[in-house]
Amino acid sequence: MILEHKIWALDVEGNGQRPPGIVELALVEIHDFELTGARYNWRLKPEHPITPMATSIHGITDADVTSAPIMADIGDDLLERIEDTPVVGHNVRVDVDALSRELPDWKPRRAFDTLRLA
């Protein structure tokens, strides 16, 4: 396996709908196996309401995202950061699927899953 010099740790929280809309997105840059300090977190207003089940998991309510941006508002900034960079996350397939629906032109170069690594 080729080790990457830069990778983004990715986590997405959804609204509980099928397919899920993103209500929160977090990125942490890892460079040469060190946290670099580059950290980003966005709360996002999904197209559909957040279900009570989803709120019970992540604690985010519709009221928390009432004035939040939508994905289109941050999409260019996000793509600029993660384009052509591998990602790592816990059960990362779910995060990548949700993000790919919102950013159809984006596919990670590689995705490392800590669930599988564990």
C-alpha positions as CSV (number, residue, x, y, z in Angstrom):
1,M,0.0,0.0,0.0
2,I,1.2,3.5,-0.9
3,L,1.1,5.8,2.1
4,E,-0.2,9.3,1.5
5,H,1.5,12.5,2.7
6,K,-1.8,14.4,3.1
7,I,-5.2,13.0,3.9
8,W,-8.4,14.4,5.3
9,A,-10.3,12.8,8.2
10,L,-13.9,13.1,7.3
11,D,-17.1,12.8,9.3
12,V,-20.7,13.5,8.1
13,E,-23.9,13.6,10.2
14,G,-27.2,13.1,8.4
15,N,-30.8,14.1,8.8
16,G,-32.1,10.5,9.0
17,Q,-33.9,10.6,5.7
18,R,-33.3,8.1,2.9
19,P,-31.0,9.1,1.2
20,P,-29.6,11.2,4.0
21,G,-29.1,14.9,3.7
22,I,-26.0,16.4,5.4
23,V,-26.6,18.4,8.6
24,E,-22.9,18.6,9.7
25,L,-19.6,18.0,8.0
26,A,-16.2,18.0,9.7
27,L,-12.7,17.8,8.2
28,V,-9.3,17.5,9.9
29,E,-6.1,17.5,7.8
30,I,-3.5,14.9,8.5
31,H,-0.1,15.6,7.0
32,D,2.7,13.0,7.4
33,F,0.7,11.3,10.2
34,E,0.4,14.5,12.2
35,L,-2.6,16.8,12.8
36,T,-1.8,20.0,11.0
37,G,-4.3,22.2,12.7
38,A,-6.4,22.6,9.6
39,R,-9.9,21.8,10.9
40,Y,-13.2,22.7,9.4
41,N,-16.7,22.2,10.6
42,W,-19.9,23.2,8.9
43,R,-23.5,22.9,10.1
44,L,-25.7,22.6,7.0
45,K,-29.4,23.1,6.3
46,P,-30.7,19.9,4.6
47,E,-33.5,19.8,2.1
48,H,-35.7,17.7,4.3
49,P,-36.3,17.9,8.1
50,I,-34.1,16.1,10.6
51,T,-35.8,13.0,12.0
52,P,-36.1,12.5,15.8
53,M,-34.0,9.4,15.5
54,A,-31.1,11.3,13.8
55,T,-31.4,14.0,16.5
56,S,-31.1,11.3,19.2
57,I,-27.8,10.2,17.7
58,H,-26.0,13.4,17.0
59,G,-28.1,16.0,18.9
60,I,-28.6,18.4,16.0
61,T,-32.1,19.7,15.5
62,D,-33.9,21.6,12.8
63,A,-33.6,24.7,15.0
64,D,-29.8,24.3,15.0
65,V,-29.6,24.5,11.2
66,T,-32.4,27.1,10.5
67,S,-29.9,29.8,9.5
68,A,-27.1,27.4,8.4
69,P,-25.8,27.5,4.8
70,I,-26.8,24.8,2.3
71,M,-24.2,22.6,0.6
72,A,-24.2,24.8,-2.5
73,D,-23.0,27.7,-0.4
74,I,-19.8,25.8,0.7
75,G,-19.4,23.4,-2.1
76,D,-16.6,25.2,-4.0
77,D,-14.7,25.9,-0.8
78,L,-15.0,22.2,0.2
79,L,-14.0,20.9,-3.2
80,E,-10.9,23.1,-3.2
81,R,-9.8,21.4,0.0
82,I,-10.6,17.8,-0.6
83,E,-10.2,17.5,-4.4
84,D,-7.8,14.7,-5.3
85,T,-6.9,14.0,-1.6
86,P,-7.6,10.7,0.1
87,V,-10.1,10.6,3.0
88,V,-10.3,8.5,6.2
89,G,-13.3,8.0,8.4
90,H,-15.2,5.5,10.5
91,N,-17.6,3.6,8.2
92,V,-16.3,6.1,5.5
93,R,-18.5,4.6,2.7
94,V,-21.6,6.2,4.3
95,D,-19.8,9.6,4.5
96,V,-18.4,9.4,1.0
97,D,-21.8,8.3,-0.4
98,A,-23.6,11.3,1.3
99,L,-20.9,13.7,0.1
100,S,-20.9,12.3,-3.4
101,R,-24.7,12.9,-3.7
102,E,-24.2,16.6,-2.8
103,L,-21.0,17.0,-4.9
104,P,-21.6,14.8,-8.0
105,D,-18.3,15.8,-9.6
106,W,-16.3,14.6,-6.5
107,K,-15.0,11.1,-5.8
108,P,-12.2,10.6,-3.3
109,R,-8.9,9.4,-4.8
110,R,-8.8,6.8,-1.9
111,A,-11.0,6.2,1.1
112,F,-9.6,4.5,4.2
113,D,-12.2,3.0,6.6
114,T,-11.2,2.9,10.3
115,L,-14.1,0.5,10.9
116,R,-12.4,-2.1,8.6
117,L,-9.0,-1.2,10.0
118,A,-10.2,-1.9,13.6
